[in-house]
Amino acid sequence: MKTCPDDNVWQYNTNVVFDREGNVVAKCLKRHLYFEDQFDIAPDGQQGCKFITDFGVNFGLFISFDVNYYEPAIRLVSEGVRNFIFTAAWFDALPFVMGK
């Protein structure tokens, strides 16, 4: 388990999904930071999630640079997820960094 930072604050780049009644149904923490020194890296198992909507569609959720890595993007596909919500503050070219 990670120890608490010196400032006693964890700060993650996070996506949150709410249902129609305002309940949290999914939370995804970014694992692979891209020049985001202000954020902490998500603990194992906390990144890349999936959820089912009230209209029966299973969605995977991950953030930006995580698309380049097995965890979470490929893992979600291997678990049968075919619909994704992918948020990003990106530019108009693919990165040349690929991870495993």
NORMOJO-V962733 format. One line per field, one symbol per residue. psi: psi as a letter, one per 20 degrees, with the letter a starting at -180 (. if undefined). A space follows every 50 residues. Layout:
BEGIN
psi: ???
END
This chain:
BEGIN
psi: pqqqrhjkppoqoppppqahijqpiqppppgnqnlmiiqqppqpiiqorq qprijjppqqprpdiihiqgoighggghjjpipqooqqnrakqqqjppr.
END
